[in-house]
Amino acid sequence: MKQSKQFLSIIVAGLLLSACDKKLDESPKSFIAPDQFFTTDAQCIQAVNGVYSGLPELFGQEDLWKSIEEGTDVLIYTGGTDGNQEYTLSAAAPGNISNVWRKCYSAITNANLIIHRVGNAKITDTLKTRLVGEALYLRALHYYILTNSFGAVPVWTDELNVDVVSTLPRADAADVRKQIKDDLLQASGQLPYSYPALETGRATKGAALALLAKVYLLDKDWANAEKYAQMVVDSKQYTLVNFADLFDVNNRFKNNKESIFEIQFKRDNATNTNTRVTYYYTWFIPVRDGNNKTYAGVDFGTTVLLGYENFCPTLALVNMFETGDKRKDVTVATSYNGQPFTRFKKPNHPWFGAKFWDLQANDRNSGKDIYFQRYADVLLTLAEAQNEQSKTADALTWINKVRADHGGLTTPVSGVAQDSVTRLIRKERAIEFVGEFQRKWDLARWGTLVDAVKSVTDDNPIGAKNIKPEFALFPVPDAEIIKNPNLKPQNKGY
């Protein structure tokens, strides 16, 4: 954590808008002192783009995805021993979660700078309002990740120098969430629902409202969770998209009508040009066979893909799909294009499917965007909030819509009790969002993480043996406590 002047070199090395790609693209610039910056509309836009620039690194590398995907009931790590899955992490050896802490606070520091400097800049008023709203949303997003990961964490919203930051104590999780809600509520009043095509990928009013509803779920404030999710529905800005098309790079799925906020990556397959890439897909796709032409016996039509075969669906997930659910063939795979796989990482376990693949990638380099928020999540959030208020029939409306539009399950569920609807929502969330940065956080807020991990003992025996309720949170890395002893006490269990 550094002083704001030191961080400006990061901000102005951020992303500029590219007219040819309708995306946020990198354009490194040299260091400029803060007092010499934030003087024009273009400079302020560039500075905000710098906060966005950290998202591909955070979401596109294993630091974050391992911490949320592993150690649940729907996905297992098959690449060897791993502390996230087996619940063997310690404060001294916290694994990849240290980088999540560091990356989130780097983004928060930059967002604080933007909110204050752009807020005081002599630029177009409407643009100023929007840019500050974007920075508020991004700050809230990173605090949301931090408190879901660590619980109580330091919170600051001002430009602070390193001496002050290095002494801040941890704020209670409830206070962190209060700040998140304040930021998102303000952002929702300052952001538009949409942007011109050349500015695709920026935070919107819908993104702020949808995340606000999720935060109220964490607080078990069902009425407000319903209120803000309903506002997203009533905006009529979003609709459910064919489930297979959501993840099909050939259909140019990026930034579709179901997408509310996604992490933007860029790769030009035609010219084999990598601009901003991720290797997320490599953890889900079968490893290339020794002949360097096939993957688990299947010809994907290319020889440049890289598979680590690190992630595999649990049998519990496979068995959640009902007969005829179209999402199953997209999510898990025993074959591709009529060719059956000839081997699997674990007996009787299929591979993960085309939802995760990028057959236009080159080696580790994928330009496939990653969803952080999509409309199906809003509908299931709304259903959960309504069901918890005994509005079971209303909740079933949204559940049935997701099941029909995404799963092709056109026979509606009706006449079931509230507790049965609760179980149905939890199953639907598992099916819909596996691999989308949701499951561990869902299990933690429901208080069902221990039972979920124990339910897949055959797939994860070490994790099932070690799991404890307190392991819903990660340890604050010892390295951070050494720098700031006021971060004590350590999270329970570590």
Secondary structure, 3 states (H helix, E strand, C coil): CCCHHHHHHHHCCCEEEECCCCEEEECCCCCCCHHHCCCCHHHHHHHHHHHHCHHHHHHCCHHHHHHHHCCCCCEEECCCCCHHHHCCCCCCCCCCHHHHHHHHHHHHHHHHHHHHHHHCCCCCHHHHHHHHHHHHHHHHHHHHHHHHHHCCECCCCCCCCHHHHCCCCCECHHHHHHHHHHHHHHHHHHCCCCCCHHHCCCCCHHHHHHHHHHHHHHCCCHHHHHHHHHHHHHHCCCCCCCHHHHCCHHHCCCCCCCEEEEECCEEECCCCEEEECECHHHHCCCCECCCCCCECCECCCCCCECCCCCEEECHHHHHHCCCCCCHHHHHEECEECCEECCCCCCCCCCEECCCCCCCCCEECEECCCEEEEEHHHHHHHHHHHHHHCCCHHHHHHHHHHHHHHHHCCCCCCCCCCHHHHHHHHHHHHHHHHCCCCCHHHHHHHHCCHHHHHHCCCCCCHHHHHHCCHHHHCCCCCHHHHHHCHHHCCCCCCC
